[in-house]
Amino acid sequence: EYHTKTKSSVIKYYYKFLEFGYYGHCKDYAKSRSVCLELLDIVRNNKSVYRRQRIGVVYDNLSRCEYYLGHFKQAAECAQEAQKHFNGGSENYCIALEQEFYALFAMQEYIQAEENARKMLVSATRKELGAFRYAKYNYLLANALFKLRRFTETLNILSQDLEISKDKAGWETGVRTLKIMTLIEMLKLDEASLAVLSLKQFFKYNDKKGATISVRDKKILN
């Protein structure tokens, strides 16, 4: 290992980040988590690599590892720790908020998840976030509101022209599915039936265009 020969903390830092990326690519999140803890030690204890923001980035990555390992409480705590090391309103800060949202949602802490989603939307302006991320945060808010049975608010968000709808094989499917679920809960069954038919046509159209429709999405339609 080159970094052990040079005794350079900087080289060791970048080497470990490459190692972290490799294990993440292999979906070996236990090893990814272990490397993250090593990175945390390297950044904290070496002046040559210490940066406040770097600590935040490591905690954010650690949060992802904990999430994929099913350790949702730890994932939320790591995401909160990451936020402390970023400037409020920065891109990294919003990413850490988003990571916390996923953990809270997985723990069924929907009130906190809603608060978190709203914090994402006000932490930076729409221009700073970009249209796609701003739309994604609105969609995440809609999911939290749906779980809180606040269906009118959910439908109001889903009825907007969201930028994520341009991702036809991904986010748009989620938007359409959640809208159908919301209409059913509101007992707007005629509208729900039309939305289901529209989803079927949407899948057919995208299939002809060569877009991949996942097995999960096909099962949802059925």
C-alpha positions in Angstrom: 0.0 0.0 0.0 1.6 3.2 -1.2 0.3 5.4 1.7 2.1 3.1 4.2 5.4 3.6 2.4 5.2 7.4 2.2 3.7 7.9 5.7 1.6 10.6 4.1 -1.7 11.4 5.8 -3.0 13.1 2.7 -2.3 10.1 0.5 -3.8 7.8 3.1 -6.9 10.0 3.2 -7.5 9.8 -0.6 -6.6 6.1 -0.6 -9.3 5.4 2.0 -11.8 7.4 0.0 -11.1 5.3 -3.0 -11.5 2.2 -0.8 -14.8 3.5 0.6 -16.0 4.0 -3.0 -15.0 0.5 -4.0 -16.9 -1.1 -1.2 -19.9 1.1 -1.8 -19.9 0.0 -5.4 -19.8 -3.6 -4.3 -22.6 -2.9 -1.9 -20.5 -4.1 1.0 -21.8 -1.5 3.4 -20.3 -3.0 6.5 -16.8 -2.6 5.1 -17.8 0.9 3.8 -18.8 1.8 7.3 -15.5 0.5 8.7 -13.5 2.6 6.2 -15.6 5.7 7.1 -14.6 5.3 10.8 -11.0 5.1 9.7 -11.4 8.2 7.6 -13.0 10.0 10.6 -9.9 9.2 12.6 -7.5 10.3 9.9 -9.3 13.7 9.4 -9.6 14.4 13.1 -6.1 13.5 14.1 -4.0 14.9 11.2 -3.5 18.6 10.7 -2.6 18.1 7.0 -6.0 16.8 6.1 -8.2 18.3 8.8 -11.1 20.3 7.5 -14.4 21.0 9.2 -16.2 20.2 5.9 -14.3 17.0 5.5 -15.6 15.7 8.8 -19.1 16.6 7.7 -18.6 14.7 4.4 -17.4 11.6 6.3 -20.4 11.7 8.7 -22.7 12.0 5.7 -21.2 9.0 4.1 -21.3 7.1 7.4 -25.0 8.0 7.6 -25.6 6.3 4.2 -23.7 3.2 5.4 -25.8 3.0 8.5 -29.0 3.5 6.5 -28.2 0.7 4.1 -27.3 -1.6 7.0 -30.8 -0.9 8.5 -29.4 1.1 11.4 -31.8 4.0 10.9 -31.4 5.7 14.3 -27.6 5.8 13.9 -28.1 7.0 10.3 -30.2 9.9 11.5 -27.6 10.8 14.2 -24.7 10.7 11.8 -26.7 13.0 9.3 -27.3 15.4 12.2 -23.7 15.4 13.1 -22.8 16.1 9.5 -25.0 19.2 9.4 -23.0 20.7 12.3 -20.0 20.8 10.1 -21.5 22.5 7.1 -22.6 26.1 6.5 -26.4 26.4 6.7 -27.9 26.6 3.2 -24.9 25.0 1.5 -25.4 22.1 -0.9 -23.7 19.7 1.5 -25.9 20.9 4.3 -29.0 20.2 2.3 -27.7 16.7 1.3 -27.2 15.9 5.0 -30.8 17.1 5.7 -32.0 14.8 2.9 -30.1 11.9 4.3 -31.6 12.5 7.8 -35.1 12.6 6.1 -34.6 9.1 4.7 -33.6 7.7 8.1 -36.6 9.4 9.9 -39.0 8.2 7.2 -37.7 4.6 7.6 -38.3 4.9 11.4 -41.8 6.1 10.7 -41.0 9.4 12.4 -43.2 11.2 9.9 -43.8 14.5 11.8 -40.0 15.0 12.1 -39.6 13.9 8.5 -42.1 16.6 7.4 -40.2 19.2 9.4 -36.9 18.0 7.9 -38.3 18.3 4.3 -39.5 21.8 5.0 -36.1 22.7 6.4 -34.6 21.4 3.1 -36.8 23.7 1.1 -36.1 26.8 3.1 -32.3 26.2 3.7 -31.4 27.5 0.3 -33.2 29.3 -2.4 -34.7 27.5 -5.4 -32.0 29.0 -7.6 -29.2 27.7 -5.3 -30.8 24.2 -5.0 -31.5 23.9 -8.7 -34.9 23.1 -10.1 -34.5 19.3 -10.0 -33.4 19.1 -6.3 -36.0 21.6 -5.3 -38.7 19.5 -7.0 -37.3 16.3 -5.3 -37.5 17.9 -1.9 -41.2 18.8 -2.6 -41.8 15.2 -3.6 -40.2 14.0 -0.3 -42.4 16.5 1.6 -45.4 15.0 -0.2 -44.5 11.5 0.9 -44.3 12.7 4.6 -47.6 14.5 4.3 -49.2 11.4 2.8 -48.1 9.3 5.7 -49.6 11.9 8.0 -52.9 11.6 6.1 -52.8 15.2 5.0 -54.0 14.2 1.5 -55.1 17.6 0.2 -51.7 19.1 0.8 -50.1 16.0 -0.7 -52.2 16.3 -3.9 -51.5 20.1 -4.1 -47.8 19.3 -4.3 -48.2 16.4 -6.8 -50.4 18.5 -9.1 -47.5 21.0 -9.6 -45.3 20.8 -12.7 -42.3 19.2 -10.9 -38.9 19.2 -12.6 -38.3 15.6 -11.5 -41.1 14.5 -13.9 -38.5 14.8 -16.7 -37.0 11.7 -15.3 -39.5 9.4 -17.0 -38.2 6.0 -15.8 -37.5 7.1 -12.3 -39.0 10.0 -10.2 -42.0 10.5 -12.5 -43.2 7.0 -11.8 -43.0 7.7 -8.1 -45.0 10.9 -8.5 -47.7 9.2 -10.5 -47.9 6.3 -8.1 -48.2 8.5 -5.0 -50.8 10.6 -6.7 -52.9 7.5 -7.4 -52.6 6.4 -3.8 -53.6 9.9 -2.6 -56.7 10.0 -4.9 -57.8 6.6 -3.5 -57.4 7.7 0.1 -59.5 10.8 -0.8 -62.1 8.5 -2.4 -61.7 10.2 -5.7 -62.0 6.9 -7.4 -62.9 8.0 -10.9 -59.9 10.3 -10.9 -57.8 7.4 -9.5 -59.0 5.1 -12.3 -58.0 7.6 -14.9 -54.6 8.1 -13.3 -54.1 4.3 -13.3 -55.0 4.2 -17.0 -52.6 7.1 -17.6 -49.8 5.2 -15.8 -50.4 2.2 -18.0 -50.1 4.3 -21.2 -47.1 6.1 -19.7 -45.3 2.7 -19.3 -46.2 1.6 -22.8 -44.9 4.8 -24.3 -41.6 4.6 -22.4 -41.2 0.9 -23.2 -41.4 1.8 -26.9 -38.8 4.5 -26.4 -36.5 1.9 -24.9 -36.8 3.1 -21.3 -36.4 0.3 -18.7 -39.6 -0.3 -16.6 -38.6 -2.1 -13.4 -40.3 -5.3 -12.3 -41.4 -3.4 -9.1 -43.1 -0.7 -11.1 -44.9 -3.3 -13.2 -46.2 -5.0 -10.1 -47.4 -1.7 -8.7 -49.4 -1.1 -11.9 -50.9 -4.5 -11.7 
